[in-house]
Amino acid sequence: MEDFETLLKGSAAAHGHLCPGQVVGVRMAMEGCRLLGLDNPRELPQIKSLIVYVEMDRCATDAISFVTGVKLGRRSLKFIDNGIMAATFVHLETGKAFRIVSRETARDLAHTYAPEIGDKHQQQLEAYKRMSLEDLFRIEEVRVTVKASDMPGPTRFKAVCQNCGQVVRDKREVMKNDRILCRPCALGTYYQPVTPQGKKHV
């Protein structure tokens, strides 16, 4: 694996800017891979060995994706919307898994690790580079059962919504009143149509 500064520079370029979240994400990903024994996760054959569950859609997630090579489109990056700065690294071949959580107390330690920097943002950024893993993260070995429908690779599961006819992949359909439904039909949508039902934009 490349060194921390090289990975941080590449991650910041891919993300669009350098921030404390990038530092946390890069260090989190490097440690997760180290714990799983993966030294080159972005390349074959190791790229097929890793799934990462992230629990927040913030800067650190982009850094984790950059360092590890996991992606939503590859089905190796899983988003669990917990609002927690945490990620779980799963080795598909060995079954080993580690959940790494960013400690909230790390923010309060920034002045201890970078006392010479007056600007709070820059102090935090530099402190996260220097901080011990023990002060920056809480790490625990965990067990993750990855469902067959969540595994990377070609689509193996398809269903058809009995209300709207939409094809639903990867076991994301819902059984409701003994009918197979897509989630929008069963649970409602995050969007509201602008055009009257039955009409389409040209």
Secondary structure, 3 states (H helix, E strand, C coil): CCCHHHHHHHHHHHHCCCCHHHHHHHHHHHHHHHHHCCCCCCCCCHHHCEEEEECCCCHHHHHHHHHHCCCCCCCCEEECCCCCCEEEEEECCCCCEEEEEECHHHHHHHHHHCCCCCCHHHHHHHHHHHCCHHHHEEEEECCCCCCHHHCCCCCCCEEECCCCCCEEECCCCEEECCEEECHHHHHCCCCCCCCCCCCCCC
